[in-house]
C-alpha cells in the first residue's frame, strides 16, 4: 500500500523506527540539518559533546556492537522489495563514499543522500510505487562500529568547544592579555611546580638552603623545557615540570638501603645518584619517541589504560599526606577547608569576569593560612619555654622540648630561615651538585617510570588538543612530543632537579577553567619563570613554606590528580561491564599488590630509622623477591611496590586482550598524516617553526 505523500506526515529518519500514527510528533531532524543550523538535540541518538568533553552517544549496545531497541518500540519492519533495488544501487559506490567522507579533510561529513523516490513522492512517482521511508539508524550504527564513529564525535566536540574558548592555540591576544593570562596560568599551577622539591630535599637530608637552590633550579628547567615543548615538541600549551609520577621512585631511591648509613652531607651524594638514573631513563624515553616506537605503542594506550594509571599516582601517597598534616592539625585543616570552599562553593563567583576563587584556589588558601600561622606565631601560640626550634632534636636535653619540637617546626611561620639566607641573585648551572653517578638498577626503575610518564602525557595531549587545537595531533606529533620530553628530562637530570620533566596533568584542568589556550601565553609565562629562577629570594620564599602547609597542599593536589585520571573515562563507555571490571581490577590490585610487597618481612614492633610515612619506599630491603642477584631483587621489589606500575600493567593487558568495540573502549582518535597535510590550519598548529620541519621531512614517524 502506498504511504501518504504529505511531507508533514511522511516518516523521517531518526534513532527510533518511524511511528505508525500520523499524529505523532515529527522525528528529530537529520544530522546534516542539525550541523548546518546549529541545532543540538538533548535526547536524540546523534553524537553530542558537551563543553567539558563529555560525550553522549547513540543508544548502542556497546558490547554487542549494534543498536538496541528502545523501550516500548518494536524493531523496524523489513523494507519492501523495491527498496532492495534502491539499496543495491547504493551499494555500487560504498567504498568511494566512505573514502570521500573519511578523506581526512577534517571537516563536517557531507549531507546524507536522500533517495530520489522520496523527494518526488508528491507529484512525479505513480501511486502504485510506494515511497520507502529510509531506515538509516540500524545500518549507520553497524557501519559506524566497523568504520570507527569517533572522528564524528571529535567533530562535534570541536564545534562546541570553539565557542567557549577565549583564545585558541595560535591566537595572539596582545601583550597585556598574554602577560595576564600567562601569569594566571602558572600561578594556578604553582603547587604542581614547587611542591616536589619541598618533599624530596628534606628526605635526602638537605637543609633550607639546599631546598631553595633546588626550587630555583626547578623554575629554570621548567621555563626552558616549556619553551622547547611549545616550539619543537607537541606544540600544545602544556607546562613542563616535575611530575608526581617521578616522586615515588625518587623516594624509593632516596631510601635505598645503601644510603641509610651515610654520614655527613648525604644530600649531594643521593642527588647525584638520582641525576644518573634520570639521565639514563630520559635517554630511553627520547629513544622511544624519536625512533617511532611510540607510534606503535599508541594503539595499546587508550582511556581505559590512562585512567587507572594516572589515578593510581595520586592515590599512592595517602600514607604521606594527612599523617604529615596531623602534626599541626589546626593549620592544615583550615587550609584544606579554604581550598575546598574556594574551588567548589565559590567556583561560580566572578570578579571582573574572572572566576578568581576557582582559578586561584590553591594560592589563596596558602596565603590566608600562612598569614594565620604568622599571627599565631607572633602571639606566642607555638612558643615553649626553654625550647628553640633551631636546635637539632638530638642535642635537646629536655624531654619537654623533645615532645613539642615537631609541633613547633610544623606550625611556626618562622621555622625556616631560607628566605633570610638566600641571596638576591642566583644562577643555577649544570652539574651544580657534582658529576652524576650511574647505577644500573636505579636506572632500570626510572626507565619503567618514564613509560608511565609517557602514558600520562599521551592523555594530556589528547585532552588538551580537543580544547585548543583544530584537530588532534598525528601519531608522529605525539612521538615527537614524547621524544622531546625525554630530552627535557635529560636537562632536568643534568641541572639536578631531583625528578624528570614531563607535561603536567593539571594543564588540562587549568586550560578548561581559564579558557586560555594560547601558546603565546604559556611561552610568556615560561620566560617569566626563567627570570624568577635567577632571583634567589623567590626560591627562598617558596622553600620557607611550613611543612604542614606543604602536606595540606599535597592532599589537594593528589586528590585532583586522581580525579583528572578518572576523567579520561569520559571518552569511553563508562557504563560498560567490560570497562567497569577492568577499572575495578586495576584499582584493587594497584592497592593490594604494593601493600603485600611493602608489608612483607616487617615485624609489627620493629624499630625502623625511617619515618612511618616513608616506610612504603624502603621495600627494597625486605621485599619478597630474594634471589641470588641483589640488583634483580632491588628492581623487582621496588617496581612491584609502585601503585602506578601495577595499575598500568593490569589495565594495558586486560584492555588489549578482552574483546570490545572501539566505541566501547573509547579508542583515542589521532589525525591521519595524509589528511593533515592537506589542511593548512592543522599544519600551522603542529608544524615546526623556522623551517625546521623541512629538515626532518623524511622522518615521517615524528612529524606531520
C-alpha positions as CSV (number, residue, x, y, z in Angstrom):
1,X,0.0,0.0,0.0
2,X,1.3,3.5,-0.9
3,X,2.1,5.7,2.0
4,X,0.8,9.2,2.5
5,X,2.5,11.8,0.2
6,X,2.0,14.6,2.7
7,X,5.5,15.7,3.7
8,X,4.3,16.6,7.2
9,X,3.2,13.0,7.8
10,X,5.9,11.3,5.9
11,X,8.2,9.3,8.2
12,X,11.7,10.7,8.6
13,X,15.0,9.0,9.6
14,X,15.8,9.0,13.2
15,X,17.1,6.9,16.0
16,X,13.7,5.3,16.6
17,X,11.5,3.5,14.0
18,X,9.0,5.8,12.3
19,X,5.7,6.0,14.1
20,X,2.6,4.4,12.6
21,X,0.3,7.2,13.8
22,X,0.2,10.2,11.7
23,X,-0.5,12.4,14.8
24,X,2.9,11.6,16.3
25,X,5.5,14.4,16.7
26,X,7.9,14.7,13.8
27,X,11.2,12.9,14.2
28,X,14.4,14.6,15.0
29,X,16.0,16.3,12.0
30,X,18.9,14.6,10.3
31,X,22.4,15.4,11.5
32,X,23.2,17.4,8.3
33,X,20.4,19.8,9.0
34,X,21.4,20.0,12.7
35,X,25.0,20.9,11.9
36,X,24.1,23.5,9.3
37,X,21.7,25.3,11.6
38,X,23.5,24.7,14.9
39,X,20.6,22.6,16.4
40,X,21.9,20.4,19.2
41,X,19.3,17.9,20.4
42,X,19.4,16.8,24.0
43,X,17.6,13.5,23.6
44,X,18.2,12.3,20.1
45,X,20.5,9.5,19.0
46,X,23.0,11.9,17.4
47,X,26.5,12.1,18.7
48,X,26.9,15.0,21.1
49,X,29.6,16.5,23.2
50,X,29.3,19.0,26.0
51,X,31.7,21.8,26.8
52,X,33.5,19.6,29.3
53,X,34.2,16.9,26.8
54,X,31.5,14.6,28.0
55,X,30.4,12.6,25.0
56,X,26.8,11.4,24.7
57,X,26.4,8.6,22.2
58,X,23.6,7.0,20.4
59,X,21.6,4.1,22.1
60,X,24.0,1.4,21.0
61,X,24.6,-1.9,22.7
62,X,28.3,-1.3,23.3
63,X,29.0,-5.0,24.0
64,X,27.1,-6.3,21.0
65,X,28.1,-3.5,18.7
66,X,24.5,-2.9,17.4
67,X,21.6,-0.6,18.0
68,X,19.5,-1.8,20.9
69,X,15.7,-1.4,20.6
70,X,14.2,1.5,22.7
71,X,11.7,0.7,25.4
72,X,8.2,0.4,24.1
73,X,9.2,0.3,20.4
74,X,9.2,-2.5,18.0
75,X,12.1,-3.3,15.8
76,X,11.9,-1.6,12.4
77,X,9.9,-3.5,9.8
78,X,11.7,-5.1,6.9
79,X,11.8,-2.8,3.8
80,X,9.6,-3.6,0.8
81,X,11.0,-5.5,-2.1
82,X,11.5,-2.5,-4.3
83,X,13.7,-0.9,-1.7
84,X,16.2,-3.7,-2.2
85,X,16.7,-2.4,-5.8
86,X,17.4,1.1,-4.5
87,X,19.7,-0.2,-1.7
88,X,21.6,-2.4,-4.2
89,X,22.2,0.6,-6.4
90,X,23.6,2.5,-3.5
91,X,26.0,-0.4,-2.7
92,X,27.8,0.2,-6.0
93,X,29.7,3.1,-4.6
94,X,30.1,2.4,-0.9
95,X,33.9,2.4,-0.9
96,X,34.1,5.7,-2.8
97,X,31.6,7.4,-0.5
98,X,33.4,6.2,2.6
99,X,36.7,7.3,1.2
100,X,35.4,10.8,0.5
101,X,33.8,11.0,3.9
102,X,37.0,9.8,5.7
103,X,39.3,11.5,3.3
104,X,40.9,13.3,6.1
105,X,39.6,16.7,5.3
106,X,38.7,17.1,8.9
107,X,35.5,19.0,8.1
108,X,32.0,18.0,8.8
109,X,30.8,15.0,6.9
110,X,28.7,15.6,3.7
111,X,25.0,15.7,3.8
112,X,23.3,12.3,3.6
113,X,22.0,11.4,0.2
114,X,18.2,11.1,0.2
115,X,16.7,8.7,-2.3
116,X,15.0,10.3,-5.3
117,X,12.0,8.2,-4.7
118,X,11.2,10.1,-1.5
119,X,12.0,13.5,-3.0
120,X,9.5,13.1,-5.8
121,X,6.7,11.4,-3.9
122,X,4.3,14.3,-4.2
123,X,3.9,14.7,-8.0
124,X,6.1,12.5,-10.2
125,X,6.1,9.0,-8.8
126,X,2.9,7.0,-9.6
127,X,0.7,5.9,-6.8
128,X,1.5,2.2,-7.3
129,X,5.2,2.8,-6.5
130,X,5.4,3.2,-2.7
131,X,7.7,5.7,-1.2
132,X,10.1,3.8,1.0
133,X,11.0,5.5,4.3
134,X,14.7,5.3,4.8
135,X,15.9,3.2,7.8
136,X,19.3,4.6,8.5
137,X,19.6,4.0,12.2
138,X,20.4,0.3,12.2
139,X,22.7,0.3,9.2
140,X,24.5,3.5,10.2
141,X,25.2,2.2,13.6
142,X,26.6,-1.0,12.2
143,X,28.8,0.8,9.7
144,X,29.9,3.2,12.5
145,X,31.1,0.3,14.5
146,X,33.2,-1.0,11.6
147,X,34.5,2.3,10.4
148,X,35.0,3.9,13.8
149,X,32.5,6.7,14.5
150,X,34.8,8.6,16.9
151,X,36.0,11.1,14.3
152,X,32.4,12.2,14.1
153,X,32.4,12.7,17.9
154,X,35.6,14.7,17.6
155,X,34.0,16.9,15.0
156,X,31.0,17.6,17.3
157,X,33.3,18.3,20.2
158,X,35.3,20.8,18.2
159,X,32.2,22.6,17.1
160,X,31.0,23.0,20.7
161,X,34.5,23.7,22.0
162,X,35.4,26.7,19.8
163,X,32.5,28.7,21.0
164,X,33.7,28.6,24.6
165,X,37.5,29.2,24.5
166,X,38.6,32.8,24.9
167,X,41.8,32.2,23.0
168,X,42.8,29.2,21.0
169,X,46.2,27.7,20.1
170,X,47.6,30.2,17.6
171,X,45.8,33.3,18.9
172,X,47.8,36.3,19.9
173,X,45.5,38.5,22.1
174,X,48.1,41.3,22.7
175,X,50.8,41.9,25.2
176,X,48.7,42.8,28.2
177,X,46.3,39.8,27.9
178,X,49.2,37.5,27.2
179,X,51.0,38.7,30.3
180,X,47.9,38.5,32.5
181,X,46.8,35.0,31.3
182,X,50.4,33.7,31.3
183,X,50.9,34.7,34.9
184,X,47.5,33.4,35.8
185,X,48.2,30.0,34.1
186,X,51.4,29.4,36.1
187,X,50.1,30.8,39.4
188,X,47.1,28.4,39.3
189,X,49.6,25.5,38.8
190,X,52.1,26.7,41.4
191,X,51.5,23.7,43.6
192,X,52.5,21.2,40.9
193,X,55.7,23.1,40.1
194,X,57.2,23.6,43.5
195,X,55.9,21.1,46.0
196,X,58.0,18.1,44.9
197,X,61.3,19.8,45.9
198,X,59.8,20.6,49.3
199,X,59.3,16.8,49.8
200,X,62.4,15.2,48.4
201,X,65.1,17.6,49.6
202,X,64.3,17.2,53.3
203,X,64.0,13.4,52.7
204,X,67.6,13.5,51.3
205,X,68.9,15.3,54.4
206,X,69.1,18.7,52.7
207,X,68.7,21.9,54.6
208,X,66.7,25.0,53.8
209,X,69.4,26.4,51.6
210,X,69.5,23.2,49.5
211,X,65.7,23.4,49.2
212,X,65.9,27.0,48.0
213,X,68.5,26.1,45.3
214,X,66.5,23.1,44.1
215,X,63.4,25.3,43.8
216,X,65.3,27.9,41.7
217,X,66.6,25.1,39.5
218,X,63.1,23.7,39.0
219,X,61.8,27.1,37.9
220,X,64.7,27.5,35.4
221,X,64.3,24.0,33.9
222,X,60.5,24.2,33.8
223,X,60.7,27.5,31.8
224,X,63.3,26.2,29.4
225,X,61.6,22.9,28.7
226,X,58.2,24.5,28.3
227,X,59.6,26.8,25.6
228,X,61.2,23.8,23.9
229,X,58.0,21.7,24.0
230,X,55.8,24.6,22.8
231,X,58.0,25.2,19.7
232,X,59.7,21.9,18.9
233,X,57.6,19.2,20.6
234,X,53.8,18.7,20.6
235,X,53.4,22.5,20.2
236,X,50.4,22.4,22.6
237,X,50.1,24.9,25.5
238,X,51.3,22.4,28.1
239,X,53.6,23.5,31.0
240,X,56.5,21.1,31.6
241,X,57.7,20.5,35.1
242,X,58.4,17.9,37.8
243,X,55.7,15.3,37.8
244,X,54.3,13.4,40.7
245,X,54.9,10.3,38.6
246,X,58.6,10.6,39.5
247,X,58.0,11.2,43.2
248,X,57.6,7.6,44.3
249,X,60.7,6.3,42.5
250,X,62.7,9.2,43.7
251,X,61.7,8.4,47.3
252,X,62.5,4.7,46.7
253,X,66.0,5.6,45.6
254,X,66.5,8.1,48.4
255,X,65.5,5.4,51.0
256,X,67.7,2.7,49.4
257,X,69.5,0.5,52.0
258,X,72.9,1.7,50.9
259,X,72.0,5.3,51.7
260,X,70.6,4.8,55.2
261,X,74.1,4.6,56.8
262,X,75.6,7.6,55.1
263,X,77.3,10.1,57.4
264,X,77.9,13.8,56.7
265,X,76.2,15.7,53.8
266,X,74.4,12.8,52.1
267,X,72.2,15.2,50.2
268,X,74.6,15.8,47.3
269,X,75.5,12.1,47.1
270,X,71.9,11.0,46.8
271,X,71.2,13.8,44.4
272,X,74.0,12.6,42.1
273,X,72.5,9.1,42.2
274,X,69.1,10.5,41.2
275,X,70.7,12.5,38.4
276,X,72.4,9.4,36.9
277,X,69.1,7.4,37.0
278,X,67.1,10.2,35.5
279,X,69.6,10.8,32.6
280,X,69.6,7.1,31.6
281,X,65.8,6.8,31.8
282,X,65.3,10.1,29.9
283,X,67.6,8.9,27.1
284,X,65.4,5.8,26.9
285,X,62.3,7.9,26.7
286,X,63.8,10.1,23.9
287,X,64.7,6.9,22.0
288,X,61.2,5.7,22.5
289,X,59.8,8.8,20.9
290,X,62.2,9.7,18.1
291,X,62.7,6.1,16.9
292,X,58.9,5.9,16.1
293,X,58.3,3.1,18.6
294,X,55.8,5.3,20.4
295,X,53.6,5.4,17.2
296,X,53.3,1.6,17.6
297,X,52.6,1.7,21.3
298,X,49.8,4.3,20.8
299,X,47.4,1.6,19.7
300,X,47.8,-0.1,23.2
301,X,47.3,3.1,25.2
302,X,43.6,4.2,25.5
303,X,41.4,5.9,28.1
304,X,40.8,2.6,30.0
305,X,44.6,2.3,30.4
306,X,45.4,6.0,31.1
307,X,42.6,6.5,33.6
308,X,43.6,4.0,36.4
309,X,47.3,4.6,35.8
310,X,47.1,8.4,36.4
311,X,44.6,8.0,39.2
312,X,46.9,5.5,41.0
313,X,49.7,8.1,41.0
314,X,47.6,10.4,43.2
315,X,46.2,7.7,45.4
316,X,49.6,6.1,46.1
317,X,50.6,8.9,48.6
318,X,47.8,8.5,51.0
319,X,50.3,7.4,53.7
320,X,52.2,10.7,53.5
321,X,49.5,13.5,53.1
322,X,47.3,13.6,56.2
323,X,49.8,12.0,58.6
324,X,52.2,14.8,57.8
325,X,49.5,17.4,58.2
326,X,48.4,16.0,61.5
327,X,51.5,17.5,63.2
328,X,49.6,20.8,63.2
329,X,46.0,19.9,62.6
330,X,44.5,23.4,63.2
331,X,46.6,24.9,60.4
332,X,46.3,22.1,57.9
333,X,42.6,21.6,58.2
334,X,41.9,25.3,57.8
335,X,44.0,25.3,54.6
336,X,42.1,22.3,53.2
337,X,38.7,23.7,54.1
338,X,39.6,27.1,52.5
339,X,40.7,25.4,49.2
340,X,37.6,23.3,49.1
341,X,35.4,26.4,49.8
342,X,37.1,28.4,47.0
343,X,37.2,25.7,44.3
344,X,33.7,24.2,45.0
345,X,31.4,26.5,46.9
346,X,32.7,29.8,45.4
347,X,33.7,28.4,42.0
348,X,30.9,30.4,40.1
349,X,31.7,33.7,41.8
350,X,33.2,36.1,39.2
351,X,35.2,39.3,39.8
352,X,35.6,41.4,36.6
353,X,34.7,38.4,34.5
354,X,37.2,36.1,36.1
355,X,36.4,33.2,38.5
356,X,39.3,34.1,40.8
357,X,38.3,31.7,43.5
358,X,38.3,28.7,41.2
359,X,41.4,29.7,39.4
360,X,43.5,30.8,42.4
361,X,42.1,28.4,45.0
362,X,45.5,27.0,45.9
363,X,47.5,30.2,46.2
364,X,44.6,32.0,48.0
365,X,44.3,29.2,50.5
366,X,48.0,29.1,51.0
367,X,48.2,32.9,51.6
368,X,45.4,33.0,54.1
369,X,46.7,30.0,56.0
370,X,50.2,31.4,56.1
371,X,49.0,34.7,57.4
372,X,47.1,32.9,60.1
373,X,50.2,30.9,61.1
374,X,52.2,34.1,61.3
375,X,49.7,35.8,63.6
376,X,49.6,32.7,65.9
377,X,53.4,32.6,65.9
378,X,53.7,36.3,66.8
379,X,51.0,35.8,69.5
380,X,53.2,33.1,71.1
381,X,50.8,30.2,70.5
382,X,53.7,27.9,69.5
383,X,56.3,29.2,71.9
384,X,57.5,26.8,74.7
385,X,59.8,27.9,77.5
386,X,63.4,27.0,77.1
387,X,62.9,25.4,73.6
388,X,64.5,26.6,70.4
389,X,63.3,25.3,67.1
390,X,66.7,25.8,65.6
391,X,68.4,23.3,67.9
392,X,68.6,19.8,66.5
393,X,66.4,17.2,68.3
394,X,69.4,15.1,69.1
395,X,71.0,18.0,71.1
396,X,67.9,18.7,73.2
397,X,68.2,17.7,76.8
398,X,64.7,18.5,78.0
399,X,62.0,15.9,77.3
400,X,59.6,18.8,77.3
401,X,61.3,20.3,74.3
402,X,61.6,17.0,72.5
403,X,57.9,16.5,72.9
404,X,57.0,19.8,71.3
405,X,59.7,20.2,68.7
406,X,57.8,18.6,65.9
407,X,54.8,20.8,66.5
408,X,57.0,23.9,66.6
409,X,58.7,23.1,63.3
410,X,55.3,22.3,61.6
411,X,53.2,25.2,62.9
412,X,55.6,28.2,63.3
413,X,55.8,30.5,60.4
414,X,59.4,31.4,61.2
415,X,60.8,27.9,61.5
416,X,62.6,28.2,58.2
417,X,65.4,30.7,57.5
418,X,65.6,30.0,53.8
419,X,64.3,33.5,52.9
420,X,66.9,35.3,55.0
421,X,69.8,33.1,54.0
422,X,69.0,33.2,50.2
423,X,71.0,35.7,48.0
424,X,69.2,38.1,45.7
425,X,70.9,36.7,42.6
426,X,71.4,33.0,41.9
427,X,72.4,31.2,38.7
428,X,71.5,27.5,38.6
429,X,74.1,25.9,36.4
430,X,74.6,22.3,35.1
431,X,76.2,19.7,37.3
432,X,76.0,22.1,40.3
433,X,75.8,19.1,42.7
434,X,78.7,17.2,41.1
435,X,79.2,14.5,38.4
436,X,76.2,12.2,38.3
437,X,76.6,8.6,39.5
438,X,75.2,5.9,37.2
439,X,73.7,2.9,38.9
440,X,72.1,0.3,36.5
441,X,69.4,-1.0,39.0
442,X,68.2,2.5,39.8
443,X,68.2,3.4,36.1
444,X,66.0,0.4,35.2
445,X,63.5,1.5,37.8
446,X,63.4,5.0,36.3
447,X,63.1,3.6,32.8
448,X,59.8,1.9,33.7
449,X,58.7,5.2,35.3
450,X,59.5,7.0,32.1
451,X,57.0,4.8,30.3
452,X,54.3,5.6,32.9
453,X,55.2,9.3,32.4
454,X,54.7,8.9,28.6
455,X,51.2,7.3,29.2
456,X,50.3,10.3,31.4
457,X,51.5,12.7,28.7
458,X,49.5,11.0,25.9
459,X,46.3,11.5,27.9
460,X,47.2,15.2,28.3
461,X,48.0,15.6,24.6
462,X,44.6,14.2,23.6
463,X,42.5,16.1,26.1
464,X,44.3,19.5,25.6
465,X,44.1,19.2,21.7
466,X,40.3,18.8,22.0
467,X,40.2,22.1,23.8
468,X,42.6,24.3,21.9
469,X,43.6,22.8,18.5
470,X,41.8,22.4,15.2
471,X,42.4,18.7,15.2
472,X,44.1,16.1,17.4
473,X,47.8,15.6,16.7
474,X,49.0,12.8,14.5
475,X,50.8,9.8,16.0
476,X,54.0,11.4,14.7
477,X,53.4,14.6,16.6
478,X,52.8,12.6,19.7
479,X,56.0,10.7,19.2
480,X,57.8,14.0,18.7
481,X,56.4,15.3,21.9
482,X,57.4,12.2,23.9
483,X,60.9,12.3,22.4
484,X,61.4,15.9,23.4
485,X,60.1,15.2,26.9
486,X,62.9,12.7,27.1
487,X,65.4,15.4,26.1
488,X,63.9,17.8,28.6
489,X,64.3,15.2,31.3
490,X,67.9,14.9,30.4
491,X,68.2,18.6,31.0
492,X,66.5,18.1,34.4
493,X,69.0,15.4,35.2
494,X,72.0,17.5,34.2
495,X,70.8,20.5,36.2
496,X,69.8,18.4,39.2
497,X,66.1,18.9,39.9
498,X,65.7,15.5,41.6
499,X,62.9,14.4,39.2
500,X,62.3,14.2,35.4
501,X,60.4,16.7,33.4
502,X,57.0,16.0,31.8
503,X,53.7,17.6,30.8
504,X,51.9,18.3,34.0
505,X,48.5,16.6,34.1
506,X,46.9,19.6,35.7
507,X,47.4,21.5,32.4
508,X,44.1,20.2,31.1
509,X,42.1,21.4,34.1
510,X,43.7,24.8,34.0
511,X,43.0,25.3,30.3
512,X,39.4,24.3,30.8
513,X,38.9,26.7,33.7
514,X,40.8,29.7,32.4
515,X,39.6,29.3,28.8
516,X,43.1,30.3,27.7
517,X,44.6,28.0,25.1
518,X,47.1,30.4,23.5
519,X,50.6,29.1,23.0
520,X,51.9,32.6,23.4
521,X,50.6,33.0,26.9
522,X,52.3,29.8,28.0
523,X,55.6,30.9,26.4
524,X,55.4,34.3,28.1
525,X,54.9,32.6,31.5
526,X,57.9,30.3,30.8
527,X,60.1,33.4,30.2
528,X,58.9,34.8,33.5
529,X,59.8,31.6,35.2
530,X,63.3,31.7,33.8
531,X,63.7,35.3,35.1
532,X,62.4,34.4,38.5
533,X,64.8,31.5,38.8
534,X,67.7,33.9,38.9
535,X,66.2,35.7,41.9
536,X,67.4,33.8,44.9
537,X,64.8,35.3,47.2
538,X,62.0,33.7,45.2
539,X,63.3,30.2,45.8
540,X,64.0,31.1,49.4
541,X,60.4,32.3,49.8
542,X,58.9,29.1,48.4
543,X,61.3,27.0,50.5
544,X,60.1,28.7,53.7
545,X,56.5,27.4,53.3
546,X,55.8,25.4,56.6
547,X,55.8,21.7,56.2
548,X,52.2,21.3,57.4
549,X,51.0,23.6,54.6
550,X,53.0,21.6,52.1
551,X,51.3,18.5,53.3
552,X,47.9,20.2,53.1
553,X,48.5,21.3,49.5
554,X,49.7,17.9,48.6
555,X,46.4,16.4,49.9
556,X,44.5,18.7,47.5
557,X,46.9,18.2,44.5
558,X,47.0,14.4,44.8
559,X,43.2,14.3,45.1
560,X,42.9,16.4,42.0
561,X,45.4,14.2,40.2
562,X,43.3,11.1,40.9
563,X,40.2,12.9,39.7
564,X,41.9,14.1,36.5
565,X,43.0,10.5,35.8
566,X,39.4,9.2,36.2
567,X,38.1,12.0,33.9
568,X,39.7,10.2,31.0
569,X,36.9,7.6,31.2
570,X,34.6,10.2,29.6
571,X,35.9,9.1,26.2
572,X,34.9,5.5,26.7
573,X,31.6,3.8,27.6
574,X,31.9,4.1,31.4
575,X,28.8,2.0,31.9
576,X,30.1,-1.0,30.0
577,X,30.6,-4.0,32.2
578,X,33.8,-4.7,30.4
579,X,35.3,-1.4,31.4
580,X,33.9,-1.5,34.9
581,X,35.6,-4.8,35.6
582,X,38.9,-3.7,34.1
583,X,39.0,-0.4,36.0
584,X,37.9,-2.1,39.2
585,X,40.6,-4.8,39.0
586,X,43.2,-2.2,38.1
587,X,42.4,-0.1,41.1
588,X,42.2,-3.0,43.6
589,X,45.4,-4.7,42.5
590,X,47.2,-1.4,42.4
591,X,46.5,-1.0,46.1
592,X,46.7,-4.6,47.2
593,X,49.8,-5.9,45.4
594,X,52.1,-3.0,46.6
595,X,50.7,-3.4,50.1
596,X,51.9,-7.1,50.0
597,X,55.4,-6.0,48.9
598,X,55.6,-3.1,51.4
599,X,54.5,-5.2,54.4
600,X,56.4,-8.4,53.6
601,X,59.0,-9.3,56.2
602,X,58.2,-6.4,58.6
603,X,57.5,-7.3,62.2
604,X,54.8,-5.2,63.9
605,X,57.2,-4.0,66.7
606,X,60.3,-3.3,64.6
607,X,62.0,0.0,65.2
608,X,62.9,1.5,61.9
609,X,65.0,4.6,61.5
610,X,62.7,5.6,58.6
611,X,59.6,7.6,59.4
612,X,56.3,5.7,59.1
613,X,55.2,7.8,56.1
614,X,58.3,6.8,54.2
615,X,58.1,3.2,55.1
616,X,56.5,2.1,51.8
617,X,59.6,3.2,50.0
618,X,62.2,1.0,51.8
619,X,60.7,-2.2,50.4
620,X,63.9,-3.0,48.5
621,X,65.5,-4.1,51.8
622,X,62.8,-6.6,52.8
623,X,60.7,-7.4,49.7
624,X,59.6,-11.0,48.9
625,X,61.8,-11.3,45.8
626,X,65.0,-12.7,47.2
627,X,67.1,-14.3,44.5
628,X,70.9,-14.6,44.4
629,X,71.1,-11.5,42.3
630,X,70.9,-8.4,44.5
631,X,70.3,-6.0,41.7
632,X,67.3,-8.0,40.3
633,X,65.9,-8.2,43.8
634,X,66.1,-4.4,44.1
635,X,64.4,-3.8,40.7
636,X,61.6,-6.2,41.2
637,X,60.8,-5.4,44.8
638,X,60.8,-1.7,44.0
639,X,58.8,-1.7,40.8
640,X,56.1,-4.0,42.1
641,X,55.7,-1.8,45.2
642,X,54.6,1.1,42.9
643,X,50.8,1.5,42.7
644,X,51.0,3.1,39.2
645,X,53.1,0.3,37.8
646,X,50.6,-2.4,38.9
647,X,47.6,-0.3,37.6
648,X,49.3,0.2,34.2
649,X,50.2,-3.5,33.8
650,X,46.8,-4.8,34.7
651,X,44.9,-2.2,32.6
652,X,47.1,-2.5,29.5
653,X,46.9,-6.3,29.5
654,X,43.1,-6.5,30.0
655,X,42.1,-3.6,27.8
656,X,44.1,-5.1,24.8
657,X,43.1,-8.7,25.3
658,X,39.4,-8.5,26.3
659,X,37.2,-8.1,23.2
660,X,35.4,-4.8,22.9
661,X,34.3,-2.4,20.2
662,X,36.3,0.8,19.6
663,X,33.4,2.9,20.8
664,X,33.2,0.9,24.0
665,X,36.9,1.2,24.7
666,X,37.0,4.9,23.8
667,X,40.0,4.4,21.5
668,X,41.9,7.6,21.1
669,X,41.4,9.0,17.6
670,X,44.6,10.7,16.2
671,X,44.6,12.6,13.0
672,X,45.8,10.9,9.8
673,X,49.1,12.3,8.5
674,X,47.9,12.4,4.8
675,X,44.7,14.2,5.7
676,X,46.5,16.7,8.0
677,X,49.0,17.8,5.3
678,X,46.0,18.9,3.2
679,X,44.7,21.2,5.9
680,X,46.7,24.4,6.3
681,X,45.2,25.1,9.7
682,X,46.3,21.8,11.2
683,X,49.8,22.3,9.7
684,X,50.0,25.7,11.4
685,X,49.0,24.1,14.7
686,X,51.6,21.3,14.8
687,X,54.2,22.2,12.1
688,X,57.7,23.1,13.4
689,X,58.7,26.7,13.2
690,X,61.7,28.3,11.5
691,X,61.5,25.8,8.6
692,X,62.8,23.1,11.0
693,X,60.1,20.8,9.7
694,X,61.6,20.8,6.2
695,X,64.9,19.5,7.5
696,X,63.2,16.5,9.1
697,X,60.5,15.9,6.5
698,X,62.0,12.4,5.8
699,X,61.3,11.4,9.4
700,X,57.6,10.6,8.9
701,X,57.1,9.0,12.3
702,X,58.0,12.1,14.4
703,X,56.0,14.8,12.5
704,X,53.1,15.5,10.2
